[in-house]
């Protein structure tokens, strides 16, 4: 029964008028070919469901939805050579406002696409694969920003194989995915040859059916990228998830809004933890934990500040077995961090002897505390650029 329903559903979505429909290709996709396994051919097998340039026989008049000069519907209207610009609105930040498209029609289309044999949800087969990430589009809204109009997708990032009590959230538009795809093709052309990307549409970008299909496609696209060992640790893929949050947190720190900066910085920490250590950029992780030290200390959440001091010291402090400290190898933030840690340990009645001894050792080695930038100065001046821009 489920098989017949799924076949009927596919036929209704991919009619004869669809530009991306291929009668023979559709027959080659059994129900079990949905994104269930981490195989290299998954995008090819899903080729029939990842194309959205067909209008289904329906057209709109010129000047209708998506005809604005800056809309996402402009065919290749935005340069693929630009770095991605984060539209991350989660969990704390300035989010574009716009009417929600999660109407009953969109929700029903979503359930139809995800409910039969789908694997993108937490309870599907993918959740039993062990250590991997699941990506689920939980919301989509049309944003009208001046002359620009686009759909903003909210995506939940969940660690599978265990009860994930701290899921992370990102918000991205089509052009963000498009820029990511272009960067990956430039740097990882061989690995990207078999990765399909949902095409642009010139019309009907903002109808519920299109948004539901594209949401499903973005889930599959991210799952496929994360399943490929050669791409999983790629800096541009990792930055796609968390760099926007770091930049938003830094902007808030620059104006002294520590409480507001906690949201994006905590989300960036969760995302980096879920992405794992493969390809991890130490400078971004260090900025994240030091930013959280600064914010938690400013809002007087001392236990949380001390926890993140410990995380930062794991990166900066020399191992206890090291006999001597060479000043040239000392990170500029180690001295300020040790001073903060000793002060917090005193307030929280924690053992501070190791850090006091290290602080004294650094001073005896000639490291001048006055010559080091404060934690706040480091955070507001640190450069948070994409990898492509750093090497330009």
N, C-alpha and C positions, 0 to 999 in steps of 0.2 A: 504493500500500500504506500509506504513512504517513498519507494522507488518511483512509482507512478506519479505521485504528487511532485517529486523533485523534477521529473522529466517534464511534467506539465508546466511547472514554474519556469524552468529554463527556456522552454519554447515560448512562453509569454514574454520573457525578458529579451530574448534574442530572436526577433522576428526576421522575415525575409528582407525587410528594408534596412537592416543593420549593416553598416559598412564593415564591421569587424566580425560578422558571423560567417562561418564556413560550415556548410551542411556536413561535409565529411568529417571536419575537425571536431564538431560537437559530438558526433557519434563515437569518436575515439576517446571521449572523456567519461569513464565510468563514474558512478557516484563516489567511489572510494578514492578518486583522484583529487579530491579537495586537499588543501594544505595540511596533511597529517604527518608527513615524514620529512626529515631534513635531507632531501635528496637534491642533487645538482640540477635535475631536470624539472623541478617543480614549477618554475615559471613557464617553461615551454608547455607543460601539460595544462597549465592554467591560462594559456594564451587566449582561449575563447572567452574568458571571463575578465581579463584585464584590459580589454579595449573598450573605450567609451566614446568613440568618435561617430557612432551611428546615432541618428535622430529618431529611429523607430518609426519613420514615415511621417512624423509631425514636424512642422516648421513654425518659426516665429517671424514676425515682420521685422524688417531692419529697424534698429533703434530700440529693440526690446531688451530683455534681460541679457546682460553680458556684452552689450555693444559699446560700453564706455571705453574711453581711451586707455584706462589703466586697469581694466578688469582682468580677472584670471582667464576669461574666455578669449582674449586676443591671442591668435595663433602665433606662438613664439614672440609675443609682444614684449617679454621681459628678457633681458640678457642673461644667458646661462653662465657668463664669465664672472658675474658678481658673486661675492660671498653671500651665504644665506643670511637674511636679516630676520632675527627672531621675532615672532609674533607671540611668544610665550606669555600667556596670561595666568600662569599657575605657579604656586597656589596663591601668591600675593603679588600683585603687580598691576600695571595699567592695562586693562584689557579693552579692546575696541568694543563698542556697543553696537548692537544690531538686533533685529527681530529674530527670535529662535526659529529654526526650521524643524524642530522636533515635534511636528504635528502628528496627528494620528496616522496620516498617510505615510509619512516618513518612517514612523515607528513600525508600521505594518510591513513596509518594504524591507526594513532592516531585519525584522523577525523572519521574514520569508527567506532572505539571503543567508542569514546566520543559523536559523533554527533547524534546517534539514541537512544533516551531515557536515555542518561547519565544524572547524577545529580551532577557531580563533579565540573562543571564550575560555574562561578559567576552568570550566568543567569538562571541556572536550578532550579528545585524545591527546592533544598537545600537552595537557597538564600532567600526563603520565609519563612524559619523555624524560623527566629528571631535570638536570640543571640547564634550563634555557629560559628565554624570556617570551612572554605572551604580550601581544599588542592588541588593544581593544578600543575602537572608536566609540566613545560614550556620548558624544554630543557633537552637533554641527550647527553653526548659525551663519546667516548671511550678514556680512558687515558692509555698511555703506560709509565710506570714509572720503568725503568730498566727491570727487569724480571717480574714485576707485570703488569697485564693488567686488567682493570675493567671499568665499566660504571658508570659515575657520573651523578646523577639525580639532576636537579635544580627544587625546589618546591616552589611555591608561597603560602604564608599563608595569607588568606584574612578573615576579619571579615564580616560575612553575616548579612543581615537584615538592612544594612545601606551602604552609599557610603564610602567605605574604601579608603581614599586618601593616606594612608601610609601602603601599604602591606609590609610584611616582606618576606625575601627569605632565604632558606637554601639549601645547596648542600650536598647530602649524596650518599654513595654507598651501594650496597647490604649488605655488611658485617656490616655497621652501623645499618641497620634495623635488621639484624640478632642478633646483640648484644643487641639491645633494646628489642627484643622479648624474648631473654633468661633471661634478667634481670627482665622483667615483670613476666615471668613464675615463677622465683624463689621467688619473693616477693608477687605476687598476683595470685597464682595458680588457685584459684577458679574462679576469674573473667576472667582469660585467657583461660578457658577450651573451650569456644565456639568461640574463636578468631582464624581465619585461617591465615596462613602465606604462601606467595608464595614460593614454593620449589625451590631448586637449580637444575640446569641443568648441565649435563656433556658436552653437545655440544650445538652449535648454540646460545650461549649467546649474540652474538654481531650482530645478524641479526635484521633488522628493526622490523619485526613482534614480535619477542620476547621482544624487548625493549618497544614497544608500549603496549603489554599486561602487562608487568611487571610495567610500569609506571601507568597504570590504576589500577593495583592491589595495588600499594603503596598508591595511593590516597584513595582507599577504606579502606585500612588497617588503615591509620591515622584517617580517618573519623570515623571508628568504635571505635577505642580506645578513641577518644575524646567524643564519644556519651555515653560512659559508666561512670556513676557517680563515681563508685569505682576506676576508673583508671585515670580520668581526672586530678586529682590533684596529682598523683603519682610523687614523686621527679624525678625518673629516666626518666619518660616520658617528664616532663618539661625540664630537663637537656638535653635531646636529641635535643631539639630545639635550646636552646640559649647558653649552656655552652661552646661550641666550639668558639663562637663569643667572649665571655668574655675572654677566654684563649688567643685568637688571639690578642685582644685589650691589654691585659696585656703584652704580649710579645713585642708589639710595644711601649708601654709606657716605658718598661725597657731600650729601646735603644733611647728614646727621640723622637720618631716619632709620635708626637701628632696629626698632621693632618691626618696621615694614620690610626691612632687608632680610629678616629671618626666614620668611616664606620661600623666596626664590633660592636662597643659599641652602636651606634644608632640602629642598627639592633637588638641587644640583648634587648634593651629597648622596641622596638616595639613588639618583640616576647613575652616578659614577660607581657606586657599590654594586648595583645590579649589572652594569656593563662588565664588571670584573677588572682584574689587573692586566689583562692582555691589552697592550697598546696604551696603557694608562699614562697620561702626561703628568709627571710629578708636580710641575708648577701649578697646574690647575687644581689638583687635589689639595696641595698645600694652601693655595689661596682660599679654597672652600673652607677648610678647617680653621684657618686663622681668621677668616671673616666671621665664622660662627663664634670663635672665642671673643672677638671684639663685640659682637652683637649681644651675646648672652651676658657678658660682663656689664655692658651699658644698661641692660634692663634688669640687672641684679638677679639673674638666674645663675647663681654661682656654681651649683653642682654641674649644670650643663656646660658652663664655661670651663670648669676643671676637666671634664670628660674630653672636650675638644683640645685642651692643652696637651693631654696625654697622647691624643692622636697625632698632633703636630710634632711632639717631641720624638715620636717613633720615626719620623722622617728626618728630623734635624739633629737630634742628640747623638754624639758618638757612642759606640757600644761601651759598656762598663769595662770590658777587657782592654780597651785602648789605653795605653800608659800615658801618652802625651797628646796634647791638643795643639794642632798647628793653626795659628791665626788665619793663615791664607785659605784654609779649608772650612772656616766657620761661616755658616750662612748669616747674612746680616740680621735676620730675625731671631736667631737663637738667643742672644742676650736679652732682648725685650721679652721674649717668650718665657725665659727662665725667671725673670723678675716677676712677671704676672703669675706664673705657676707657684712660686714661693709665697707670694702674697695671698693667693687663693687657698693654698694649703694651710697657711696660718689661720685664715678665717674659718676653714672647714675642719680644722683639727686633723689634718692628714699628715702623713710622714713626708717631710720635705728635705731630709738630710742629703739624699743623693743629689737633688737639684741645687741645694746650697753649695755642696762640695764642687759640683761642676761649674757653678757660677764663679766661685773663688778661683778655680783652676783657670778659667778663661781670663779672669782679671790678672792673675799672675803671669799668664802667657803674653800679656800686653794688649788684649782686646779691650778697647775703650768703649764703655757703654754710651758715652756722650757722642761718639762718632757713628752710632747706629741709628737708622731711622726708626721712629716709633711704629707701633703696629698700625695705627690709623694712617700714618703717612705712607707706609708700604702698601696698604690696601687701596688707597685712593690713587696712587701713582702707578701701580702695576699695570702692565700692558696685557690686555686680554684679547688677542687677535686670533683669527683662524690660522691654521697651519699654513695654508696657501699664502696668506698675506705676510706671515712672518718670514717666509723664504723668498718672497718676491724681491 
